[in-house]
């Protein structure tokens, strides 16, 4: 593997770390209705645990309500049970056709807890990016001398650090934006 291929691979992995962070942030409650909050919820459907988004259409009729319309009305009770037991603190209202979830406004204390969770996810993403840099540096060191001259090694090392700094800065921005969203009343 050449130094250029190594950099390309490292950047792809860093992009994936950012995408994973975005998915994590979608599951954080902000007091606003977001269908992404239910992404990890699975309900039993004919004996198989199935993601909620495969069993129902999830819409946001207003800022504080999620409306879940099952494709198969017989799965309504299982969906309701899955939402209640998922640990998100939602109370589903089942009217026999659809399930409504009213998202309560977050208390100040709960908002602060959520920002801690957001920071934790951000730190995990920064660590992942640094680990990608470390792995790429190990590979670069293997190429040093054989396929890379000392100057090329230094150039690759510098560009790897710049790439890492760029993605860490992006994680920091995403984290601060999400914190602001969580703290907004």
C-alpha positions in Angstrom: 0.0 0.0 0.0 1.4 3.4 -0.9 1.3 6.5 1.3 -1.5 8.0 -0.9 -3.7 4.9 -0.6 -3.0 4.9 3.2 -4.2 8.6 3.5 -7.3 7.8 1.4 -8.2 4.9 3.6 -7.6 6.9 6.8 -9.9 9.7 5.5 -12.6 7.2 4.6 -12.5 5.7 8.1 -12.6 9.2 9.6 -15.7 10.1 7.5 -17.3 6.9 8.8 -16.5 7.9 12.4 -18.3 11.3 11.7 -21.3 9.4 10.2 -21.5 7.2 13.3 -21.4 10.3 15.5 -24.3 11.8 13.5 -26.3 8.5 14.1 -25.5 8.6 17.8 -26.6 12.2 18.0 -30.0 11.4 16.4 -30.8 9.1 19.3 -30.3 11.9 21.9 -33.6 13.5 23.0 -33.7 17.2 22.6 -37.3 17.9 23.6 -38.2 18.2 19.9 -39.9 15.3 18.1 -37.3 13.4 16.0 -38.1 10.0 14.4 -34.4 9.2 14.7 -34.9 8.8 18.5 -36.7 5.5 17.7 -34.0 4.1 15.3 -32.8 1.5 17.9 -36.2 0.4 18.9 -37.1 -3.2 17.9 -40.5 -4.9 18.3 -41.3 -8.6 18.1 -43.1 -9.4 14.8 -44.0 -13.0 14.1 -41.3 -14.2 16.5 -38.5 -12.0 15.1 -37.1 -8.8 16.6 -37.7 -6.2 13.8 -36.7 -2.5 13.7 -39.6 -0.2 14.3 -39.0 1.7 11.0 -39.6 -1.6 9.2 -42.9 -2.1 10.9 -44.4 1.3 10.8 -44.4 4.8 9.2 -43.0 7.3 11.7 -44.0 10.9 11.1 -43.8 14.2 13.0 -47.1 16.1 12.8 -45.9 18.9 15.1 -42.8 19.8 17.1 -43.7 17.7 20.1 -45.5 14.7 18.7 -44.4 11.5 16.9 -47.1 9.6 15.0 -46.4 5.9 14.4 -48.7 4.2 11.8 -48.1 0.4 11.7 -48.3 -1.2 8.3 -49.9 -4.2 10.0 -52.5 -3.2 12.7 -51.9 -6.5 14.5 -48.4 -5.4 15.4 -49.8 -2.3 17.3 -49.5 -3.9 20.8 -46.0 -5.2 20.2 -44.8 -1.8 18.9 -46.4 -0.1 22.0 -44.7 -2.6 24.3 -41.3 -2.1 22.6 -41.5 1.7 22.9 -42.5 1.5 26.6 -39.6 -0.9 27.4 -36.9 0.8 25.3 -35.7 3.1 28.0 -36.2 6.4 26.2 -38.9 7.5 28.7 -41.6 7.8 26.1 -45.3 7.0 27.0 -47.1 5.8 23.9 -50.8 6.5 23.4 -52.5 3.8 21.4 -55.9 4.6 19.8 -56.3 1.3 18.0 -55.0 2.6 14.7 -51.9 4.6 15.4 -49.6 5.3 18.3 -48.9 8.9 19.4 -46.0 9.9 21.5 -46.1 13.3 23.1 -42.5 14.4 23.8 -42.4 16.2 27.1 -40.3 19.4 27.4 -37.0 18.5 29.1 -36.2 19.9 32.5 -33.0 21.8 33.1 -31.5 18.9 35.0 -32.3 16.5 32.2 -30.9 18.9 29.6 -27.6 18.9 31.5 -27.6 15.1 31.6 -28.2 15.0 27.9 -25.2 17.4 27.2 -23.0 15.0 29.2 -24.1 12.2 26.9 -23.5 14.4 23.9 -20.0 15.2 25.1 -19.3 11.5 25.8 -20.3 10.6 22.2 -18.1 13.4 20.9 -15.2 12.2 22.9 -15.7 8.7 21.6 -15.6 10.0 18.1 -12.4 12.0 18.8 -10.8 8.8 20.2 -11.9 6.8 17.2 -10.3 9.4 14.8 -7.1 9.4 16.9 -7.0 5.6 16.7 -7.3 5.8 12.9 -4.4 8.2 12.9 -2.3 5.9 15.1 -3.0 2.9 12.9 -2.2 4.9 9.7 1.1 6.1 11.4 2.0 2.5 12.2 1.5 1.6 8.5 3.5 4.7 7.4 6.4 3.7 9.6 6.4 0.2 8.0 6.7 1.9 4.6 9.4 4.3 5.7 12.8 3.4 4.2 11.4 0.8 1.8 8.7 2.5 -0.2 9.0 6.0 1.3 11.9 8.4 1.6 12.4 10.3 4.8 11.0 13.5 3.2 8.0 11.7 1.8 7.4 10.2 5.2 7.5 13.6 6.9 5.1 15.0 4.3 2.7 12.1 4.8 3.0 12.4 8.5 2.1 16.1 8.3 -0.8 15.6 6.0 -2.1 12.8 8.3 -2.0 15.2 11.2 -3.8 17.9 9.3 -6.4 15.4 8.3 -6.9 14.3 11.9 -7.1 17.9 13.1 -9.7 18.7 10.4 -11.9 15.8 11.5 -11.5 16.4 15.2 -12.5 20.1 14.6 -15.6 18.8 12.8 -16.4 16.5 15.7 -16.0 19.5 18.1 -18.3 21.6 16.0 -21.0 18.9 15.7 -20.8 18.3 19.5 -21.1 22.0 20.4 -24.0 22.4 17.9 -25.8 19.4 19.4 -25.2 20.7 22.9 -26.7 24.0 21.9 -29.7 22.2 20.4 -30.2 20.2 23.7 -29.9 23.3 25.9 -32.3 25.4 23.8 -35.7 25.7 25.5 
